[in-house]
């Protein structure tokens, strides 16, 4: 039965739908119902099919907004996607392994991930890209630089709110720690970081990016026993990707310079 036969003009029906969508907080339906109604009429869709189109449009948009909120909450320093990773430029990185990690089964299981390699080899790109995939799939993600995390933990300990801070980092499904190994940590800082890793062990995932091989971590964690314990926490049942030593960024810059010189 049409709106006109029920005593409503098209204009009144449109106004009623608009008002109802505002009251029920259905912004996507409010924006798209006219366009979808016209398409439904052209394609001779049933009422049920039209209603399904409307509801799915609202659900899809809500899912997109939730995904965007999780990505913002992760506090990534820049936008990086796995699709944009230059696998051809870094043959050390296995695309099949990255694609498997992109399913986020390891996050669901609470397993760790280590990305090891020199500067410019794509570690941070992969860390942010995989973190973004996890956020898009509904996981709570947090990105932080290793030194920033340790400084925050030290301040929290000084202010007697350490347990609260560790619990906050313990709640996220995936904690991405970047630039681990760039700076030496004193014993106190290393012990506080160890507490965060212990809080998450076999419950929630940790992904780290480091420019040092595991054998070189004694420069960062000067206590050998603590260093061994941290390596154990970050590798048990986990995945390890070695990104190599040849800087993709440096090679890319050189190629641009050479191209400009020959051009």
C-alpha positions in Angstrom: 0.0 0.0 0.0 1.5 3.4 -1.0 1.9 6.3 1.4 -0.6 8.3 -0.7 -3.3 5.7 -0.2 -2.7 5.7 3.6 -3.4 9.4 3.6 0.2 10.7 3.5 1.6 12.7 0.6 5.1 11.8 -0.6 6.4 15.0 1.1 4.7 14.1 4.4 6.0 10.5 4.2 9.5 11.8 3.6 9.2 14.2 6.5 7.9 11.5 8.8 10.7 9.1 7.9 13.3 11.9 8.4 11.9 12.6 11.9 11.7 9.0 12.8 15.3 8.4 11.8 16.4 11.3 13.9 14.5 10.0 16.9 15.8 6.4 16.5 19.3 7.6 15.6 19.5 6.1 12.2 21.6 8.7 10.3 22.5 6.5 7.4 18.9 5.4 6.6 17.9 9.1 6.9 20.6 10.0 4.3 20.0 7.1 1.9 16.3 6.1 2.1 15.2 8.3 -0.8 18.0 7.2 -3.1 17.5 3.5 -2.2 13.7 3.9 -2.6 14.2 5.2 -6.2 16.6 2.3 -6.9 14.1 -0.2 -5.5 11.3 1.2 -7.7 13.5 0.9 -10.8 14.6 -2.6 -10.0 11.1 -3.7 -8.8 12.4 -4.8 -5.5 10.1 -6.3 -2.9 9.3 -4.3 0.3 11.4 -6.8 2.3 14.4 -6.4 0.0 14.2 -2.6 0.2 14.0 -2.8 4.0 17.0 -5.2 4.0 19.0 -2.7 1.9 18.2 0.1 4.3 19.1 -1.9 7.4 22.3 -3.3 5.9 23.4 0.2 4.9 22.9 1.4 8.5 24.8 -1.6 9.9 27.7 -1.2 7.4 28.1 2.5 8.2 28.1 1.8 12.0 30.7 -0.9 11.5 32.8 1.5 9.5 32.5 4.2 12.2 33.4 1.7 15.0 36.5 0.7 13.0 37.6 4.3 12.6 37.2 4.9 16.3 39.3 1.8 17.2 42.0 3.0 14.7 42.0 6.5 16.3 42.2 5.0 19.8 45.2 2.9 18.8 47.2 6.2 18.4 49.2 5.2 15.4 51.7 8.0 14.4 50.8 7.7 10.7 48.7 5.7 8.4 50.2 2.6 7.0 48.4 -0.3 5.2 49.6 -3.8 4.3 48.5 -3.2 0.7 51.0 -0.4 0.4 54.0 -2.5 1.7 56.7 -2.9 -1.0 57.2 -6.7 -0.8 59.2 -6.6 -4.1 61.7 -4.1 -2.5 62.2 -6.4 0.5 62.4 -10.1 -0.4 63.2 -11.0 3.2 59.5 -10.5 4.1 57.3 -13.4 3.1 53.9 -12.0 1.7 52.2 -15.3 2.6 53.3 -15.0 6.2 52.1 -11.4 6.4 48.7 -12.4 4.8 48.3 -15.1 7.4 49.1 -12.6 10.2 46.5 -10.2 8.7 43.8 -12.7 9.6 44.6 -11.8 13.2 44.2 -15.4 14.5 47.4 -14.7 16.5 45.7 -11.7 18.2 42.7 -13.9 19.0 45.0 -16.4 20.6 47.0 -13.8 22.5 50.3 -14.7 20.7 53.3 -12.4 20.3 54.9 -11.1 17.1 58.5 -9.8 16.7 59.6 -7.7 13.8 63.4 -7.6 13.7 65.6 -5.7 11.3 67.6 -2.5 10.5 66.2 0.9 10.1 64.3 1.5 6.9 63.4 -2.1 6.3 59.7 -1.8 6.9 59.3 -3.0 10.5 57.2 0.0 11.6 55.1 -0.2 8.4 54.3 -3.8 9.1 53.7 -3.1 12.8 51.2 -0.3 12.1 49.7 -2.2 9.1 49.0 -5.3 11.1 47.8 -3.2 14.1 45.4 -1.4 11.8 44.1 -4.7 10.4 43.4 -5.9 14.0 41.6 -2.7 14.8 39.4 -3.1 11.7 38.5 -6.6 12.7 37.2 -5.4 16.1 40.3 -5.8 18.4 41.3 -3.1 20.8 44.8 -1.9 19.8 47.4 0.5 21.3 50.6 1.7 19.6 53.4 3.2 21.7 57.1 3.8 21.4 59.2 1.7 23.8 60.8 4.7 25.4 57.5 6.5 25.8 55.9 3.5 27.4 58.8 3.1 29.9 58.7 6.8 30.8 55.0 6.6 31.4 55.5 3.6 33.6 58.2 5.3 35.6 56.0 8.4 36.1 53.1 6.2 37.1 55.3 4.4 39.7 56.4 7.7 41.1 52.8 8.9 41.3 51.6 5.6 43.0 49.3 4.7 40.0 51.5 2.0 38.5 48.9 -0.8 38.9 46.3 1.3 37.2 48.6 2.1 34.3 49.7 -1.5 33.8 46.0 -2.7 33.9 45.2 -0.1 31.2 47.9 -1.5 28.9 46.9 -5.0 29.9 43.3 -4.6 28.7 43.9 -3.9 25.0 43.9 -7.0 22.7 47.1 -6.0 20.9 49.9 -3.8 22.3 52.2 -2.6 19.5 55.6 -1.5 20.9 57.8 0.3 18.4 61.6 1.1 18.4 62.4 -1.4 21.1 66.2 -1.6 21.3 67.0 1.9 20.1 67.9 3.1 23.6 69.3 1.5 26.7 66.9 1.1 29.6 67.9 1.3 33.2 67.1 -1.7 35.4 64.0 0.1 36.9 62.6 0.9 33.4 63.3 -2.6 32.1 61.6 -4.2 35.2 58.5 -2.0 34.7 58.3 -3.0 31.0 58.6 -6.7 32.1 55.6 -6.2 34.4 53.5 -5.0 31.4 54.6 -8.1 29.4 53.9 -10.4 32.3 50.4 -8.9 32.7 49.7 -9.7 29.1 51.4 -13.1 28.9 49.4 -15.8 27.1 46.3 -13.6 27.4 46.7 -10.6 25.1 49.1 -10.1 22.2 52.2 -8.0 22.1 53.9 -7.0 18.8 57.3 -5.4 18.9 59.6 -3.8 16.3 63.3 -3.7 17.0 66.4 -2.8 15.1 68.4 -5.2 17.3 68.6 -9.0 17.0 67.7 -10.9 20.1 71.4 -11.4 20.9 71.9 -7.6 20.9 69.1 -7.0 23.4 71.6 -7.0 26.3 72.5 -3.5 25.2 68.9 -2.4 26.0 68.3 -4.7 28.9 71.6 -4.7 30.8 70.6 -7.4 33.3 71.1 -10.7 31.4 68.5 -12.7 33.4 65.9 -10.0 32.9 66.8 -9.8 29.2 66.3 -13.5 28.8 63.0 -13.4 30.5 61.7 -10.6 28.3 62.9 -12.4 25.1 61.1 -15.5 26.4 57.8 -13.5 27.0 58.0 -12.0 23.4 58.8 -15.2 21.5 56.9 -18.0 23.2 54.4 -19.4 20.7 55.0 -16.3 18.6 55.9 -15.3 15.1 59.2 -13.7 14.1 59.8 -11.7 10.9 63.3 -10.7 10.0 63.1 -7.7 7.7 66.9 -7.7 6.9 69.6 -5.1 6.8 69.1 -3.3 3.5 67.2 -0.1 4.0 64.2 0.2 1.6 63.9 3.9 2.4 67.6 4.6 1.6 67.3 2.6 -1.7 64.1 4.5 -2.6 65.7 7.8 -1.9 68.8 6.9 -4.0 66.7 5.8 -6.9 64.8 9.1 -6.8 68.0 11.1 -6.8 69.4 9.1 -9.7 66.2 9.5 -11.6 66.3 13.3 -11.0 69.9 13.5 -12.1 69.3 11.6 -15.4 66.0 13.5 -16.0 
